[in-house]
Amino acid sequence: MQPTTVKQGVKGHYYRKLAETYGTPALLIDCRMVRHQYLLLKSALPDVHLYYAIKALPHPKVIEVLAALGAGFEIASSGEINLLHRARIAPRTTIHTHPIKRDPDIRQALRFGCTTFVIDNTEELLKFIPYKHRVGLLLRLSFQSSDAVVDLSRKFGCCPDDAPGLIHLAARLGIHIKGLTFHAGSQCTNPSMHVHAINVCNQIIRQSRGLGAAPMSMLDIGGGFPVAYDSRIPDIETFTAPIRQALNQLPPNVRVAAEPGRFLVAPAGTAMMSIIGKAWRNDRLWYYLDDGIYGLFSGQVFDHARYPMEIFSTSPKVYPSVLAGPTCDSIDVIVEDVMLPELEIGEIVIGRQMGAYTAASATSFNSLPPAKVVVIDSRQTRSLETGRADIAGQTQN
Ligand SMILES: Cc1ncc(COP(=O)(O)O)c(C=O)c1O
């Protein structure tokens, strides 16, 4: 994992004004950046239908922006369905990808109008017998990449060797497996596992014709498209070049989908905190911020991310420093052993690239109020101040 860097920022005045207007802690979401990221990925994968993985940042405005651009939505829970329902998203543009579901989850998704589901084992396949005339299933395969920061194939996905057996069983049960899916892991540092997975899926799709199944018509290549935190990663055009090549080898009737989360929203999010306390401890200057590991920086734990940080002091003298969060727990430290100029209580500290898997996984430990989510648009800066629970849809204006 990369160490956290803390840079000298240049837009102190801008953030101080935003902090005066909206208060801190806040997660600023720039919808222009969401649009930009969507269009970048769309141009890198022009023939791939993109379903936004709303778990990354389940915010109504982000959903609205992406829906207007023609995105579909990847959902994995009843709460996420409710969010899309409230946003009036057309159900036919959604896919339900959780490989493990209860019957009421399946029924709720069907009531909503979602008809594409994911399975990866026999028990899950059998759950669809009562709904077999209403659904098309994707079979999830497991491809564990050592080059992904977050592994998503340990817990889900069947081994490729087991796929023919499941496809054959589904055909015998009269359940339509319309395609395959995989997730090569989140924040993949190179595309080799995507390419390998596409090639293996290509073979299985071609073989499936001999297993008594109807021809497969869909391949969902998951997410995993990386963003630059502190380490260098290839730009998306370079990252996707070998993926495009591998996709070109698929049978022509196969429609390709992807479920990007991080790539669409991480660069759109900026965390804005204030220093609320400061103390010398063991020859280091400790700064206490109004948000930390239990809040927006929960991604340091759950998502293994390290976010580029910025401060706005011009003081030339630097000291060994620590940036810590506001809770009573000692784990609540964002970065230690970093040389910083002396900062004062009330100064602003910024975290970059913080749109994905940050507010989405924040807790309310110590009953501290969650960071507000402030949506910034090109035409206007307006606040949709939402609490953490509200992020799941009850936006207050
Ligand atoms: C099924 C599924 N699809 C898509 C995503 C989004 O992945 P990423 O943020 O790497 O694009 C995830 C992330 O957990 C996932 O589990």
PDBQT file of the ligand as one rigid body, heavy atoms in Angstrom, charges set to zero:
ROOT
HETATM    1  C1  LIG A 401     -20.371  -6.934  -8.242  1.00  0.00    +0.000 C 
HETATM    2  C2  LIG A 401     -19.588  -5.655  -8.281  1.00  0.00    +0.000 A 
HETATM    3  N1  LIG A 401     -19.643  -4.910  -9.397  1.00  0.00    +0.000 NA
HETATM    4  C3  LIG A 401     -18.974  -3.742  -9.505  1.00  0.00    +0.000 A 
HETATM    5  C4  LIG A 401     -18.230  -3.250  -8.452  1.00  0.00    +0.000 A 
HETATM    6  C5  LIG A 401     -17.506  -1.957  -8.636  1.00  0.00    +0.000 C 
HETATM    7  O1  LIG A 401     -16.142  -2.174  -8.725  1.00  0.00    +0.000 OA
HETATM    8  P1  LIG A 401     -15.128  -0.977  -8.974  1.00  0.00    +0.000 P 
HETATM    9  O2  LIG A 401     -15.429   0.067  -7.980  1.00  0.00    +0.000 OA
HETATM   10  O3  LIG A 401     -13.800  -1.616  -8.816  1.00  0.00    +0.000 OA
HETATM   11  O4  LIG A 401     -15.333  -0.489 -10.365  1.00  0.00    +0.000 OA
HETATM   12  C6  LIG A 401     -18.123  -4.005  -7.269  1.00  0.00    +0.000 A 
HETATM   13  C7  LIG A 401     -17.332  -3.525  -6.145  1.00  0.00    +0.000 C 
HETATM   14  O5  LIG A 401     -17.365  -4.038  -5.041  1.00  0.00    +0.000 OA
HETATM   15  C8  LIG A 401     -18.829  -5.245  -7.181  1.00  0.00    +0.000 A 
HETATM   16  O6  LIG A 401     -18.778  -6.005  -6.072  1.00  0.00    +0.000 OA
ENDROOT
TORSDOF 0
